[in-house]
């Protein structure tokens, strides 16, 4: 190889090595730049997060009309009753027809539409498969229904809704005797509530009408005649509950009357698995009826506030 050729080859190799080194340098610079940008970005985000946290601690609580006024815990009053922090505390008492209202989300929704600037606490004492005779215990003693419940009369409530318990009649007695016992029991219940909490309002609720052709279908085997007989017995107790409210000037949410279709219980409001309990439509229906009744009749104005 000539000397000239040798230098050309050597120069070519040096140029190649230089190019490779230059490329690596550029890549290294860009990588370092990328890493630096990432680090700066993280630091900026951390700084913003800290700033937002600091601002949130100093931000005043601005409540919309539909925001609960307080999340404070109940307090014990000097008379040892439990007082909830909401503007109004409702107690719902009944059987499974009340239990199916659950946390009363639908009722709370309708009440907020009428009273957007008020807060409500709903305490559901609806116990399935119980009759009117069990209410006194719920009022005066601790009771168990999947969990422990404090006595209702230990609560400083504003309004108590007493459902008819019509789907759990006193079938161990002849009908006339059972209705008489129902009336006597209501006398005692009303007296206990008025003596313990004279400022509270008592409201009766007549539940959704039974359907004489479908009652209990899917849950209990009955002949058509027996099914109609069962529905008639339950209707008698619901109507007696209505009559008691009317004769004692107790406000009445007459869901029974409004749930009739051609003289029988409207199937739209009944659970299709047993035709006893409320369907989802039935839950919305009775929740709306209760809220609408309270608003239209200015029931909250009757509550005597301390």
C-alpha positions as CSV (number, residue, x, y, z in Angstrom):
1,X,0.0,0.0,0.0
2,X,1.3,3.4,-0.9
3,X,1.9,6.0,1.7
4,X,-0.8,8.2,0.2
5,X,-3.3,5.4,0.3
6,X,-2.3,4.5,3.8
7,X,-3.1,8.1,5.0
8,X,-6.4,8.1,3.2
9,X,-7.4,4.9,4.9
10,X,-6.2,6.2,8.3
11,X,-8.0,9.4,7.8
12,X,-11.2,7.5,6.9
13,X,-10.9,5.4,10.0
14,X,-10.4,8.5,12.2
15,X,-13.3,10.2,10.6
16,X,-15.5,7.2,11.3
17,X,-14.4,7.0,14.9
18,X,-15.0,10.8,15.3
19,X,-18.4,10.4,13.7
20,X,-19.4,7.6,16.1
21,X,-18.1,9.6,19.1
22,X,-20.0,12.7,17.9
23,X,-23.2,10.7,17.6
24,X,-22.7,9.2,21.1
25,X,-22.0,12.7,22.5
26,X,-25.2,14.0,20.9
27,X,-27.2,11.1,22.1
28,X,-25.7,11.4,25.6
29,X,-26.5,15.2,25.6
30,X,-30.1,14.6,24.5
31,X,-30.6,11.8,27.0
32,X,-29.2,14.0,29.7
33,X,-31.4,16.8,28.5
34,X,-34.4,14.5,28.6
35,X,-33.6,13.3,32.1
36,X,-33.2,16.9,33.2
37,X,-36.5,17.9,31.7
38,X,-38.2,14.9,33.5
39,X,-36.7,15.9,36.8
40,X,-37.7,19.5,36.4
41,X,-41.2,18.4,35.4
42,X,-41.6,16.2,38.5
43,X,-40.4,19.0,40.8
44,X,-42.9,21.4,39.2
45,X,-45.7,18.9,39.7
46,X,-44.7,18.3,43.4
47,X,-44.6,22.1,43.9
48,X,-48.1,22.5,42.4
49,X,-49.5,19.7,44.5
50,X,-48.1,21.3,47.6
51,X,-49.5,24.7,46.6
52,X,-53.0,23.3,45.9
53,X,-52.9,21.5,49.3
54,X,-52.0,24.6,51.1
55,X,-54.7,26.6,49.3
56,X,-57.4,23.9,50.1
57,X,-56.6,24.2,53.8
58,X,-57.4,27.9,53.6
59,X,-60.4,27.6,51.3
60,X,-63.7,28.4,53.0
61,X,-66.5,25.8,52.9
62,X,-68.9,26.9,50.3
63,X,-72.0,24.7,50.3
64,X,-74.4,24.4,47.4
65,X,-78.2,24.3,48.3
66,X,-78.1,20.5,47.9
67,X,-75.1,19.9,50.1
68,X,-75.6,18.5,53.6
69,X,-75.2,21.2,56.1
70,X,-73.2,19.2,58.5
71,X,-71.4,15.9,58.9
72,X,-71.1,16.2,62.7
73,X,-71.9,13.2,64.9
74,X,-75.1,12.9,67.0
75,X,-74.9,14.5,70.5
76,X,-76.4,13.5,73.8
77,X,-78.8,16.0,75.2
78,X,-79.2,16.8,78.9
79,X,-82.3,14.5,78.9
80,X,-80.1,11.7,77.6
81,X,-81.8,11.7,74.2
82,X,-79.7,11.4,71.0
83,X,-79.9,14.4,68.8
84,X,-78.8,14.3,65.2
85,X,-77.2,17.4,63.7
86,X,-79.5,17.7,60.6
87,X,-82.3,20.2,60.6
88,X,-85.0,17.4,60.7
89,X,-84.8,13.8,61.9
90,X,-87.4,11.4,60.6
91,X,-88.1,7.9,62.0
92,X,-89.8,5.4,59.8
93,X,-91.5,2.4,61.5
94,X,-93.0,-0.5,59.7
95,X,-92.6,-4.0,58.4
96,X,-90.8,-5.1,55.2
97,X,-92.7,-2.5,53.2
98,X,-90.8,0.1,55.1
99,X,-87.6,-1.9,55.3
100,X,-87.4,-1.9,51.4
101,X,-87.0,1.9,51.5
102,X,-83.4,1.1,52.7
103,X,-81.4,4.2,53.4
104,X,-84.3,6.3,52.2
105,X,-82.2,7.8,49.3
106,X,-85.3,8.3,47.2
107,X,-87.2,9.9,50.0
108,X,-84.2,12.2,50.8
109,X,-84.0,13.1,47.1
110,X,-87.7,14.2,47.0
111,X,-87.5,16.0,50.3
112,X,-84.5,18.0,49.0
113,X,-86.4,19.0,45.9
114,X,-89.1,20.6,48.2
115,X,-86.7,21.8,50.9
116,X,-83.4,22.5,49.1
117,X,-82.0,24.5,52.0
118,X,-82.8,21.9,54.7
119,X,-81.0,18.8,55.8
120,X,-82.6,15.5,56.8
121,X,-81.7,12.4,58.7
122,X,-83.9,9.3,58.1
123,X,-83.8,6.4,60.5
124,X,-85.4,3.3,59.1
125,X,-86.9,1.1,61.7
126,X,-88.7,-1.1,59.2
127,X,-88.3,-4.8,60.3
128,X,-89.4,-7.5,57.9
129,X,-92.0,-10.1,59.1
130,X,-93.1,-8.1,62.1
131,X,-96.6,-6.9,63.1
132,X,-98.0,-3.9,64.9
133,X,-97.5,-5.7,68.3
134,X,-93.7,-5.3,67.9
135,X,-93.7,-1.5,67.8
136,X,-93.8,-0.9,71.5
137,X,-90.6,-2.9,71.9
138,X,-88.9,-0.8,69.1
139,X,-90.0,2.3,70.9
140,X,-88.8,1.5,74.4
141,X,-86.0,-1.2,74.1
142,X,-83.0,-2.0,72.1
143,X,-83.9,-4.3,69.2
144,X,-82.1,-6.5,66.7
145,X,-82.7,-6.6,63.0
146,X,-79.4,-7.5,61.3
147,X,-77.8,-5.1,63.8
148,X,-78.7,-3.4,67.1
149,X,-81.0,-0.5,67.1
150,X,-81.4,1.9,70.0
151,X,-84.9,2.6,71.4
152,X,-86.7,5.0,69.2
153,X,-87.8,7.1,72.2
154,X,-84.2,7.6,73.1
155,X,-83.9,9.7,69.9
156,X,-84.8,13.4,69.7
157,X,-86.8,13.0,66.4
158,X,-89.0,15.6,64.7
159,X,-91.3,13.3,62.8
160,X,-92.3,9.7,63.0
161,X,-93.9,7.8,60.2
162,X,-95.9,4.8,61.3
163,X,-96.7,2.3,58.5
164,X,-99.8,0.2,58.6
165,X,-98.2,-3.3,59.0
166,X,-101.0,-4.5,56.8
167,X,-98.9,-7.2,55.2
168,X,-98.4,-8.8,58.6
169,X,-101.9,-9.1,60.0
170,X,-102.8,-10.6,63.4
171,X,-104.0,-13.8,61.7
172,X,-103.8,-15.7,65.0
173,X,-107.0,-13.9,66.0
174,X,-110.4,-13.8,64.3
175,X,-110.5,-10.7,62.0
176,X,-112.8,-8.6,64.2
177,X,-110.7,-9.4,67.3
178,X,-107.5,-8.8,65.5
179,X,-108.6,-5.4,64.3
180,X,-109.7,-4.5,67.8
181,X,-106.2,-5.4,69.1
182,X,-104.7,-3.4,66.3
183,X,-106.6,-0.3,67.4
184,X,-105.7,-0.8,71.1
185,X,-102.1,-1.2,70.1
186,X,-102.2,2.0,68.1
187,X,-103.6,3.8,71.2
188,X,-100.7,2.7,73.2
189,X,-98.1,3.5,70.6
190,X,-99.5,7.0,70.0
191,X,-99.6,7.6,73.8
192,X,-96.0,6.5,74.3
193,X,-94.7,8.8,71.6
194,X,-96.7,11.8,72.7
195,X,-95.6,11.4,76.3
196,X,-92.0,10.9,75.5
197,X,-91.7,13.4,72.6
198,X,-94.6,15.9,72.7
199,X,-93.0,18.2,70.2
200,X,-92.8,15.6,67.4
201,X,-95.3,15.0,64.7
202,X,-96.9,11.6,64.2
203,X,-97.8,10.7,60.6
204,X,-99.5,7.4,59.5
205,X,-98.7,5.7,56.2
206,X,-101.1,3.3,54.6
207,X,-99.0,1.1,52.4
208,X,-99.5,0.0,48.7
209,X,-102.7,-2.0,48.1
210,X,-102.4,-5.8,47.9
211,X,-103.4,-7.4,44.6
212,X,-106.1,-10.0,45.2
213,X,-105.2,-12.1,42.1
214,X,-101.4,-12.1,42.5
215,X,-100.7,-11.7,46.2
216,X,-97.8,-13.9,47.3
217,X,-97.4,-15.5,43.9
218,X,-93.9,-16.9,43.6
219,X,-93.4,-17.1,47.3
220,X,-96.3,-19.1,48.6
221,X,-98.6,-21.7,47.0
222,X,-102.2,-20.6,47.3
223,X,-105.4,-21.3,45.5
224,X,-107.0,-18.3,43.7
225,X,-109.7,-18.2,46.5
226,X,-107.1,-18.3,49.3
227,X,-105.0,-15.7,47.6
228,X,-108.0,-13.3,47.4
229,X,-108.7,-14.1,51.1
230,X,-105.2,-13.3,52.2
231,X,-105.3,-10.0,50.2
232,X,-108.7,-9.1,51.8
233,X,-107.4,-9.7,55.3
234,X,-104.4,-7.5,54.7
235,X,-106.6,-4.8,53.2
236,X,-108.8,-4.8,56.3
237,X,-105.8,-4.0,58.5
238,X,-104.7,-1.3,56.2
239,X,-108.2,0.3,56.1
240,X,-108.3,0.1,59.9
241,X,-105.0,2.0,60.1
242,X,-106.5,4.6,57.8
243,X,-109.7,4.8,59.9
244,X,-107.7,5.3,63.1
245,X,-105.7,8.1,61.6
246,X,-108.9,9.9,60.4
247,X,-110.7,9.5,63.7
248,X,-107.8,10.7,65.7
249,X,-106.8,13.6,63.4
250,X,-103.4,12.1,62.6
251,X,-101.9,13.2,59.3
252,X,-102.2,10.3,56.8
253,X,-100.2,9.5,53.7
254,X,-102.8,7.4,51.9
255,X,-100.6,5.4,49.5
256,X,-103.1,2.6,49.6
257,X,-105.8,4.7,47.9
258,X,-103.5,6.1,45.3
259,X,-102.1,2.6,44.4
260,X,-105.5,1.1,43.5
261,X,-106.1,0.3,39.8
262,X,-109.6,-0.8,38.9
263,X,-110.2,-1.5,42.6
264,X,-107.1,-3.7,43.1
265,X,-103.5,-3.2,43.9
266,X,-101.5,-1.8,40.9
267,X,-99.0,-4.4,39.8
268,X,-96.6,-1.7,38.7
269,X,-95.8,-1.0,42.3
270,X,-95.4,-4.6,43.4
271,X,-92.3,-6.8,43.3
272,X,-92.8,-9.4,40.5
273,X,-91.0,-12.1,42.5
274,X,-93.7,-12.3,45.2
275,X,-96.3,-9.5,44.6
276,X,-96.0,-8.5,48.2
277,X,-93.2,-6.1,48.5
278,X,-92.6,-2.9,46.7
279,X,-91.1,-2.9,43.2
280,X,-88.4,-0.3,42.4
281,X,-91.3,1.8,40.9
282,X,-93.1,1.3,44.2
283,X,-90.2,2.6,46.2
284,X,-90.1,5.8,44.1
285,X,-93.9,6.1,44.3
286,X,-94.2,5.9,48.0
287,X,-91.2,8.1,48.6
288,X,-92.7,10.7,46.4
289,X,-96.1,10.4,48.1
290,X,-94.6,10.9,51.5
291,X,-92.4,13.9,50.5
292,X,-95.3,15.5,48.6
293,X,-97.7,15.0,51.5
294,X,-95.3,16.6,54.0
295,X,-94.8,19.6,51.7
296,X,-98.3,20.1,50.5
297,X,-99.7,19.9,54.1
298,X,-96.9,21.9,55.6
299,X,-96.2,19.1,58.1
300,X,-92.8,20.5,59.0
301,X,-94.5,23.7,60.3
302,X,-96.2,21.5,62.9
303,X,-92.8,20.4,64.4
304,X,-92.2,22.3,67.7
305,X,-88.6,23.3,67.7
306,X,-86.8,23.9,71.0
